[in-house]
Amino acid sequence: MVESREFQKSIMTTRSIPVPLFAELKNKIEARQARVAVIGLGYVGLPLALLYIEQKFPVTGFDIDPRKVDTLAKGGSYIYRIPAEDIQNAQTQGFSATADYSRLVEMDAIIICVPTPLNEYHEPDLSYITNTAHSIAPHLRAGHLVVLESTTYPGTTEEVLLPILEKENRNGLKAARGGSAQEAEFYVAFSPEREDPGNTTVARRDIPKVIGGLDPQAAELAAALYGSIFSRTVRVSSPAAAEMTKLLENIYRCVNIALVNELKLLCLRMGLNIWEVIDAASTKPFGFQPFYPGPGLGGHCIPVDPFYLSWKAKEWDFRTRFIELAGEINISMPYHVLGSVVAALNQQKKALNGARVLVLGVAYKKDIDDLRESPALTIIELLQKEGAQVSYHDPYFPFIGKGRKYDLQMKCSSLDNLGQYDCVVIVTDHSDYDYRRIVEESQLVVDTRNATKGIDSANIMRC
């Protein structure tokens, strides 16, 4: 009888000991019970939220844009590749969107997917990250996992995000740094997004997820969280290492695209076809990866990321000359397109001033509804400044309004009467276009994407 009482006393004592926050959150993640908050419901955040919903996690989306919140509440979608049915199905599983950041206290994991653009001086604009941090901090509680996904320079997580979270939370919480969590701590990690809009060859869940935790427990929790929806996670030693990993990936592409853009300009002078040269070089089974020229860089990452690293490098008295040169070459490409349009019109004894020009395709790459940093926007503005009457057509954009760097207020034009334009400029080579018909019906075509490959016509200028 004594043993029985001692045993019962032991059980009661064990039950009275609280489960450590780390173990509690990890258990929730493994059981698909961790409540996930995704802040920023754009091209990165919304697809990520849907991945977690597919794996039966309770998910709440947060965004300061009332249009997005309202559209999602009504079961609609504002991203072309995400059908409304996916949103409606997510709602049946408990998904909701809100602008009320006080609800973060209900969450277990907070994933930040906000924009990180450049300002007018090509310097990092971290206002979206800092504003989000200010919004999170008052609702931070012990045991929260906070993960930043926004592309940025090495050190942002620890130098920008963390100080705000630690200073402005109401409970005196500190980020876990020692590898053994205390009761007044939260966890922080960085895991760069690796979205490739329009890429249907690789399933999103099969793209390995790089993770850098502030300490080993933060890394383990983030790996468990992402490991539940991605096929593979790759841990690095710190948030800064993960931040640099993302920059390396995109700078690699930026530099190589700049290389082929410069070679294209040389090939044009030499009377060579750069596309033919790239195709031939691509037959080498080792040591070469094809990159393709174009009218300029677009998307959130490749045109932006190199400048983030160049800016940060100055803190270390280091100039990234190779990266800066690549950026200069890529930025100059819309001006090359402008010059090509002028030259093509001159051959027909026409001036650009007063000419009717149709820009074909405004998305930054084919078959997507993404305008971020699109070179088409710069090309339109350059043509307008030279006095051209500019129209556009893009099946993904019925209207172009105001963005961070543009205010065009233009409606999509019809392709019914291409002959009315003095020049048609192919800027984005959407698969929907019938390029043979476009060439046949247009007075003049300037092709920046090799979209008219295989079409032999005197009215084509490839630039």
Secondary structure as a PSIPRED ss2 file (coil, helix, strand):
# PSIPRED VFORMAT (PSIPRED V4.0)

   1 M C   1.000  0.000  0.000
   2 V H   0.000  1.000  0.000
   3 E H   0.000  1.000  0.000
   4 S H   0.000  1.000  0.000
   5 R H   0.000  1.000  0.000
   6 E H   0.000  1.000  0.000
   7 F H   0.000  1.000  0.000
   8 Q H   0.000  1.000  0.000
   9 K H   0.000  1.000  0.000
  10 S H   0.000  1.000  0.000
  11 I H   0.000  1.000  0.000
  12 M H   0.000  1.000  0.000
  13 T H   0.000  1.000  0.000
  14 T H   0.000  1.000  0.000
  15 R H   0.000  1.000  0.000
  16 S H   0.000  1.000  0.000
  17 I C   1.000  0.000  0.000
  18 P C   1.000  0.000  0.000
  19 V C   1.000  0.000  0.000
  20 P C   1.000  0.000  0.000
  21 L H   0.000  1.000  0.000
  22 F H   0.000  1.000  0.000
  23 A H   0.000  1.000  0.000
  24 E H   0.000  1.000  0.000
  25 L H   0.000  1.000  0.000
  26 K H   0.000  1.000  0.000
  27 N H   0.000  1.000  0.000
  28 K H   0.000  1.000  0.000
  29 I H   0.000  1.000  0.000
  30 E H   0.000  1.000  0.000
  31 A C   1.000  0.000  0.000
  32 R C   1.000  0.000  0.000
  33 Q C   1.000  0.000  0.000
  34 A C   1.000  0.000  0.000
  35 R C   1.000  0.000  0.000
  36 V E   0.000  0.000  1.000
  37 A E   0.000  0.000  1.000
  38 V E   0.000  0.000  1.000
  39 I E   0.000  0.000  1.000
  40 G C   1.000  0.000  0.000
  41 L C   1.000  0.000  0.000
  42 G C   1.000  0.000  0.000
  43 Y C   1.000  0.000  0.000
  44 V C   1.000  0.000  0.000
  45 G H   0.000  1.000  0.000
  46 L H   0.000  1.000  0.000
  47 P H   0.000  1.000  0.000
  48 L H   0.000  1.000  0.000
  49 A H   0.000  1.000  0.000
  50 L H   0.000  1.000  0.000
  51 L H   0.000  1.000  0.000
  52 Y H   0.000  1.000  0.000
  53 I H   0.000  1.000  0.000
  54 E H   0.000  1.000  0.000
  55 Q C   1.000  0.000  0.000
  56 K C   1.000  0.000  0.000
  57 F C   1.000  0.000  0.000
  58 P C   1.000  0.000  0.000
  59 V E   0.000  0.000  1.000
  60 T E   0.000  0.000  1.000
  61 G E   0.000  0.000  1.000
  62 F E   0.000  0.000  1.000
  63 D C   1.000  0.000  0.000
  64 I C   1.000  0.000  0.000
  65 D C   1.000  0.000  0.000
  66 P H   0.000  1.000  0.000
  67 R H   0.000  1.000  0.000
  68 K H   0.000  1.000  0.000
  69 V H   0.000  1.000  0.000
  70 D H   0.000  1.000  0.000
  71 T H   0.000  1.000  0.000
  72 L H   0.000  1.000  0.000
  73 A H   0.000  1.000  0.000
  74 K C   1.000  0.000  0.000
  75 G C   1.000  0.000  0.000
  76 G C   1.000  0.000  0.000
  77 S C   1.000  0.000  0.000
  78 Y C   1.000  0.000  0.000
  79 I C   1.000  0.000  0.000
  80 Y C   1.000  0.000  0.000
  81 R C   1.000  0.000  0.000
  82 I C   1.000  0.000  0.000
  83 P C   1.000  0.000  0.000
  84 A H   0.000  1.000  0.000
  85 E H   0.000  1.000  0.000
  86 D H   0.000  1.000  0.000
  87 I H   0.000  1.000  0.000
  88 Q H   0.000  1.000  0.000
  89 N H   0.000  1.000  0.000
  90 A H   0.000  1.000  0.000
  91 Q H   0.000  1.000  0.000
  92 T H   0.000  1.000  0.000
  93 Q C   1.000  0.000  0.000
  94 G C   1.000  0.000  0.000
  95 F C   1.000  0.000  0.000
  96 S E   0.000  0.000  1.000
  97 A E   0.000  0.000  1.000
  98 T E   0.000  0.000  1.000
  99 A C   1.000  0.000  0.000
 100 D C   1.000  0.000  0.000
 101 Y H   0.000  1.000  0.000
 102 S H   0.000  1.000  0.000
 103 R H   0.000  1.000  0.000
 104 L H   0.000  1.000  0.000
 105 V H   0.000  1.000  0.000
 106 E H   0.000  1.000  0.000
 107 M C   1.000  0.000  0.000
 108 D C   1.000  0.000  0.000
 109 A E   0.000  0.000  1.000
 110 I E   0.000  0.000  1.000
 111 I E   0.000  0.000  1.000
 112 I E   0.000  0.000  1.000
 113 C C   1.000  0.000  0.000
 114 V C   1.000  0.000  0.000
 115 P C   1.000  0.000  0.000
 116 T C   1.000  0.000  0.000
 117 P C   1.000  0.000  0.000
 118 L E   0.000  0.000  1.000
 119 N C   1.000  0.000  0.000
 120 E C   1.000  0.000  0.000
 121 Y C   1.000  0.000  0.000
 122 H C   1.000  0.000  0.000
 123 E C   1.000  0.000  0.000
 124 P E   0.000  0.000  1.000
 125 D C   1.000  0.000  0.000
 126 L C   1.000  0.000  0.000
 127 S H   0.000  1.000  0.000
 128 Y H   0.000  1.000  0.000
 129 I H   0.000  1.000  0.000
 130 T H   0.000  1.000  0.000
 131 N H   0.000  1.000  0.000
 132 T H   0.000  1.000  0.000
 133 A H   0.000  1.000  0.000
 134 H H   0.000  1.000  0.000
 135 S H   0.000  1.000  0.000
 136 I H   0.000  1.000  0.000
 137 A H   0.000  1.000  0.000
 138 P H   0.000  1.000  0.000
 139 H H   0.000  1.000  0.000
 140 L C   1.000  0.000  0.000
 141 R C   1.000  0.000  0.000
 142 A C   1.000  0.000  0.000
 143 G C   1.000  0.000  0.000
 144 H C   1.000  0.000  0.000
 145 L E   0.000  0.000  1.000
 146 V E   0.000  0.000  1.000
 147 V E   0.000  0.000  1.000
 148 L E   0.000  0.000  1.000
 149 E C   1.000  0.000  0.000
 150 S C   1.000  0.000  0.000
 151 T C   1.000  0.000  0.000
 152 T C   1.000  0.000  0.000
 153 Y C   1.000  0.000  0.000
 154 P C   1.000  0.000  0.000
 155 G C   1.000  0.000  0.000
 156 T H   0.000  1.000  0.000
 157 T H   0.000  1.000  0.000
 158 E H   0.000  1.000  0.000
 159 E H   0.000  1.000  0.000
 160 V H   0.000  1.000  0.000
 161 L H   0.000  1.000  0.000
 162 L H   0.000  1.000  0.000
 163 P H   0.000  1.000  0.000
 164 I H   0.000  1.000  0.000
 165 L H   0.000  1.000  0.000
 166 E H   0.000  1.000  0.000
 167 K H   0.000  1.000  0.000
 168 E H   0.000  1.000  0.000
 169 N C   1.000  0.000  0.000
 170 R C   1.000  0.000  0.000
 171 N C   1.000  0.000  0.000
 172 G C   1.000  0.000  0.000
 173 L C   1.000  0.000  0.000
 174 K E   0.000  0.000  1.000
 175 A E   0.000  0.000  1.000
 176 A C   1.000  0.000  0.000
 177 R C   1.000  0.000  0.000
 178 G C   1.000  0.000  0.000
 179 G C   1.000  0.000  0.000
 180 S C   1.000  0.000  0.000
 181 A C   1.000  0.000  0.000
 182 Q C   1.000  0.000  0.000
 183 E C   1.000  0.000  0.000
 184 A C   1.000  0.000  0.000
 185 E E   0.000  0.000  1.000
 186 F E   0.000  0.000  1.000
 187 Y E   0.000  0.000  1.000
 188 V E   0.000  0.000  1.000
 189 A E   0.000  0.000  1.000
 190 F E   0.000  0.000  1.000
 191 S C   1.000  0.000  0.000
 192 P C   1.000  0.000  0.000
 193 E C   1.000  0.000  0.000
 194 R C   1.000  0.000  0.000
 195 E C   1.000  0.000  0.000
 196 D C   1.000  0.000  0.000
 197 P C   1.000  0.000  0.000
 198 G C   1.000  0.000  0.000
 199 N C   1.000  0.000  0.000
 200 T C   1.000  0.000  0.000
 201 T C   1.000  0.000  0.000
 202 V C   1.000  0.000  0.000
 203 A C   1.000  0.000  0.000
 204 R H   0.000  1.000  0.000
 205 R H   0.000  1.000  0.000
 206 D H   0.000  1.000  0.000
 207 I C   1.000  0.000  0.000
 208 P C   1.000  0.000  0.000
 209 K E   0.000  0.000  1.000
 210 V E   0.000  0.000  1.000
 211 I E   0.000  0.000  1.000
 212 G E   0.000  0.000  1.000
 213 G E   0.000  0.000  1.000
 214 L C   1.000  0.000  0.000
 215 D C   1.000  0.000  0.000
 216 P H   0.000  1.000  0.000
 217 Q H   0.000  1.000  0.000
 218 A H   0.000  1.000  0.000
 219 A H   0.000  1.000  0.000
 220 E H   0.000  1.000  0.000
 221 L H   0.000  1.000  0.000
 222 A H   0.000  1.000  0.000
 223 A H   0.000  1.000  0.000
 224 A H   0.000  1.000  0.000
 225 L H   0.000  1.000  0.000
 226 Y H   0.000  1.000  0.000
 227 G H   0.000  1.000  0.000
 228 S C   1.000  0.000  0.000
 229 I C   1.000  0.000  0.000
 230 F C   1.000  0.000  0.000
 231 S C   1.000  0.000  0.000
 232 R C   1.000  0.000  0.000
 233 T E   0.000  0.000  1.000
 234 V E   0.000  0.000  1.000
 235 R E   0.000  0.000  1.000
 236 V E   0.000  0.000  1.000
 237 S C   1.000  0.000  0.000
 238 S C   1.000  0.000  0.000
 239 P H   0.000  1.000  0.000
 240 A H   0.000  1.000  0.000
 241 A H   0.000  1.000  0.000
 242 A H   0.000  1.000  0.000
 243 E H   0.000  1.000  0.000
 244 M H   0.000  1.000  0.000
 245 T H   0.000  1.000  0.000
 246 K H   0.000  1.000  0.000
 247 L H   0.000  1.000  0.000
 248 L H   0.000  1.000  0.000
 249 E H   0.000  1.000  0.000
 250 N H   0.000  1.000  0.000
 251 I H   0.000  1.000  0.000
 252 Y H   0.000  1.000  0.000
 253 R H   0.000  1.000  0.000
 254 C H   0.000  1.000  0.000
 255 V H   0.000  1.000  0.000
 256 N H   0.000  1.000  0.000
 257 I H   0.000  1.000  0.000
 258 A H   0.000  1.000  0.000
 259 L H   0.000  1.000  0.000
 260 V H   0.000  1.000  0.000
 261 N H   0.000  1.000  0.000
 262 E H   0.000  1.000  0.000
 263 L H   0.000  1.000  0.000
 264 K H   0.000  1.000  0.000
 265 L H   0.000  1.000  0.000
 266 L H   0.000  1.000  0.000
 267 C H   0.000  1.000  0.000
 268 L H   0.000  1.000  0.000
 269 R H   0.000  1.000  0.000
 270 M H   0.000  1.000  0.000
 271 G C   1.000  0.000  0.000
 272 L C   1.000  0.000  0.000
 273 N C   1.000  0.000  0.000
 274 I H   0.000  1.000  0.000
 275 W H   0.000  1.000  0.000
 276 E H   0.000  1.000  0.000
 277 V H   0.000  1.000  0.000
 278 I H   0.000  1.000  0.000
 279 D H   0.000  1.000  0.000
 280 A H   0.000  1.000  0.000
 281 A H   0.000  1.000  0.000
 282 S C   1.000  0.000  0.000
 283 T C   1.000  0.000  0.000
 284 K C   1.000  0.000  0.000
 285 P C   1.000  0.000  0.000
 286 F C   1.000  0.000  0.000
 287 G C   1.000  0.000  0.000
 288 F C   1.000  0.000  0.000
 289 Q C   1.000  0.000  0.000
 290 P C   1.000  0.000  0.000
 291 F C   1.000  0.000  0.000
 292 Y C   1.000  0.000  0.000
 293 P C   1.000  0.000  0.000
 294 G C   1.000  0.000  0.000
 295 P C   1.000  0.000  0.000
 296 G C   1.000  0.000  0.000
 297 L C   1.000  0.000  0.000
 298 G C   1.000  0.000  0.000
 299 G C   1.000  0.000  0.000
 300 H C   1.000  0.000  0.000
 301 C C   1.000  0.000  0.000
 302 I C   1.000  0.000  0.000
 303 P C   1.000  0.000  0.000
 304 V C   1.000  0.000  0.000
 305 D H   0.000  1.000  0.000
 306 P H   0.000  1.000  0.000
 307 F H   0.000  1.000  0.000
 308 Y H   0.000  1.000  0.000
 309 L H   0.000  1.000  0.000
 310 S H   0.000  1.000  0.000
 311 W H   0.000  1.000  0.000
 312 K H   0.000  1.000  0.000
 313 A H   0.000  1.000  0.000
 314 K H   0.000  1.000  0.000
 315 E H   0.000  1.000  0.000
 316 W H   0.000  1.000  0.000
 317 D C   1.000  0.000  0.000
 318 F C   1.000  0.000  0.000
 319 R C   1.000  0.000  0.000
 320 T C   1.000  0.000  0.000
 321 R H   0.000  1.000  0.000
 322 F H   0.000  1.000  0.000
 323 I H   0.000  1.000  0.000
 324 E H   0.000  1.000  0.000
 325 L H   0.000  1.000  0.000
 326 A H   0.000  1.000  0.000
 327 G H   0.000  1.000  0.000
 328 E H   0.000  1.000  0.000
 329 I H   0.000  1.000  0.000
 330 N H   0.000  1.000  0.000
 331 I H   0.000  1.000  0.000
 332 S H   0.000  1.000  0.000
 333 M H   0.000  1.000  0.000
 334 P H   0.000  1.000  0.000
 335 Y H   0.000  1.000  0.000
 336 H H   0.000  1.000  0.000
 337 V H   0.000  1.000  0.000
 338 L H   0.000  1.000  0.000
 339 G H   0.000  1.000  0.000
 340 S H   0.000  1.000  0.000
 341 V H   0.000  1.000  0.000
 342 V H   0.000  1.000  0.000
 343 A H   0.000  1.000  0.000
 344 A H   0.000  1.000  0.000
 345 L H   0.000  1.000  0.000
 346 N H   0.000  1.000  0.000
 347 Q H   0.000  1.000  0.000
 348 Q C   1.000  0.000  0.000
 349 K C   1.000  0.000  0.000
 350 K C   1.000  0.000  0.000
 351 A C   1.000  0.000  0.000
 352 L C   1.000  0.000  0.000
 353 N C   1.000  0.000  0.000
 354 G C   1.000  0.000  0.000
 355 A C   1.000  0.000  0.000
 356 R E   0.000  0.000  1.000
 357 V E   0.000  0.000  1.000
 358 L E   0.000  0.000  1.000
 359 V E   0.000  0.000  1.000
 360 L E   0.000  0.000  1.000
 361 G C   1.000  0.000  0.000
 362 V C   1.000  0.000  0.000
 363 A C   1.000  0.000  0.000
 364 Y C   1.000  0.000  0.000
 365 K C   1.000  0.000  0.000
 366 K C   1.000  0.000  0.000
 367 D C   1.000  0.000  0.000
 368 I C   1.000  0.000  0.000
 369 D C   1.000  0.000  0.000
 370 D C   1.000  0.000  0.000
 371 L C   1.000  0.000  0.000
 372 R C   1.000  0.000  0.000
 373 E C   1.000  0.000  0.000
 374 S C   1.000  0.000  0.000
 375 P H   0.000  1.000  0.000
 376 A H   0.000  1.000  0.000
 377 L H   0.000  1.000  0.000
 378 T H   0.000  1.000  0.000
 379 I H   0.000  1.000  0.000
 380 I H   0.000  1.000  0.000
 381 E H   0.000  1.000  0.000
 382 L H   0.000  1.000  0.000
 383 L H   0.000  1.000  0.000
 384 Q H   0.000  1.000  0.000
 385 K H   0.000  1.000  0.000
 386 E C   1.000  0.000  0.000
 387 G C   1.000  0.000  0.000
 388 A C   1.000  0.000  0.000
 389 Q E   0.000  0.000  1.000
 390 V E   0.000  0.000  1.000
 391 S E   0.000  0.000  1.000
 392 Y E   0.000  0.000  1.000
 393 H E   0.000  0.000  1.000
 394 D C   1.000  0.000  0.000
 395 P C   1.000  0.000  0.000
 396 Y C   1.000  0.000  0.000
 397 F C   1.000  0.000  0.000
 398 P C   1.000  0.000  0.000
 399 F E   0.000  0.000  1.000
 400 I E   0.000  0.000  1.000
 401 G E   0.000  0.000  1.000
 402 K E   0.000  0.000  1.000
 403 G C   1.000  0.000  0.000
 404 R C   1.000  0.000  0.000
 405 K C   1.000  0.000  0.000
 406 Y C   1.000  0.000  0.000
 407 D E   0.000  0.000  1.000
 408 L E   0.000  0.000  1.000
 409 Q E   0.000  0.000  1.000
 410 M E   0.000  0.000  1.000
 411 K E   0.000  0.000  1.000
 412 C E   0.000  0.000  1.000
 413 S C   1.000  0.000  0.000
 414 S C   1.000  0.000  0.000
 415 L C   1.000  0.000  0.000
 416 D C   1.000  0.000  0.000
 417 N C   1.000  0.000  0.000
 418 L H   0.000  1.000  0.000
 419 G H   0.000  1.000  0.000
 420 Q H   0.000  1.000  0.000
 421 Y C   1.000  0.000  0.000
 422 D C   1.000  0.000  0.000
 423 C E   0.000  0.000  1.000
 424 V E   0.000  0.000  1.000
 425 V E   0.000  0.000  1.000
 426 I E   0.000  0.000  1.000
 427 V C   1.000  0.000  0.000
 428 T C   1.000  0.000  0.000
 429 D C   1.000  0.000  0.000
 430 H C   1.000  0.000  0.000
 431 S C   1.000  0.000  0.000
 432 D C   1.000  0.000  0.000
 433 Y C   1.000  0.000  0.000
 434 D C   1.000  0.000  0.000
 435 Y H   0.000  1.000  0.000
 436 R H   0.000  1.000  0.000
 437 R H   0.000  1.000  0.000
 438 I H   0.000  1.000  0.000
 439 V H   0.000  1.000  0.000
 440 E H   0.000  1.000  0.000
 441 E H   0.000  1.000  0.000
 442 S C   1.000  0.000  0.000
 443 Q C   1.000  0.000  0.000
 444 L C   1.000  0.000  0.000
 445 V E   0.000  0.000  1.000
 446 V E   0.000  0.000  1.000
 447 D E   0.000  0.000  1.000
 448 T C   1.000  0.000  0.000
 449 R C   1.000  0.000  0.000
 450 N C   1.000  0.000  0.000
 451 A C   1.000  0.000  0.000
 452 T C   1.000  0.000  0.000
 453 K C   1.000  0.000  0.000
 454 G C   1.000  0.000  0.000
 455 I C   1.000  0.000  0.000
 456 D C   1.000  0.000  0.000
 457 S C   1.000  0.000  0.000
 458 A C   1.000  0.000  0.000
 459 N C   1.000  0.000  0.000
 460 I E   0.000  0.000  1.000
 461 M E   0.000  0.000  1.000
 462 R E   0.000  0.000  1.000
 463 C C   1.000  0.000  0.000
